[in-house]
Amino acid sequence: MKVQIDPARCQGHGRCYDLSPDLFTEDDEGYGQVAGDGLVPPGGERAARVAASNCPEKAIVLVEEA
């Protein structure tokens, strides 16, 4: 699984990096950013789904890898 943030939707609420700090960070203005290359480590899928479901703008995209 991979995570992405749609910058056009993100409003900077910060729920992603508050709930899943291993997967997301914040920029200088408080907007969410994907940490690293966006690959979710084994066992991190639940944290990715929690962040995505708690984003008010639905700016977090989860990409299921085959």
N, C-alpha and C positions, 0 to 999 in steps of 0.2 A: 504494500500500500504506500501511496505517496500523498502528501498534503500540499495544497496550493492555496494562496489567498488572492481573491480577485480585488485588486486595488481600487477598482471603480466602485465597488460595493462597500468596502471597509470604511467605517466611520470612526474608528479608534476607541471603541468601548473597552478593549483590552481583555475581554473574557478569555480569548484564546491563550494568551501568555500567562494569565492568572491561573487558568485551569490546567494547562498543559505546557509548563515552562520548558520541558525537554524538547518540545516540537516547535514552539513559537517564541519569538522575541519581539521587542518593540523598537521602533525607530526613534529618532530624535523628537518627533512630534507625537509619539504615543500610538501610532498606527501599528498593527500587527505585521510581523514578517515571519516567514518560514525560516526556521533554524537550519543551517546547513543546506543540503541538497533536497530536503523535503521527504527523503525516504524515512518511513516509520520503522523503527527498529522492532525486532520480534518482541511481542508482548506489549507494544505500544498502540495497538489498534484501538483499544477501548478509549485511551486518552484522546486519540484523534477524533473518534466519533463523539465523545463528550464535548470537545471543543467545537466541532462542527454544529452539533445540535444546540449549543448555547450561544451561537453567534446570532445576534438580532437581525443582521442584514443577510445572513446566509452567504457570507463572503468566503467561507472556507469550502474548498472543493476537495473531496476525497477521490483519489484515482486508484481503483483496484487493479493491481497488476496481475497478469495472467501467469 
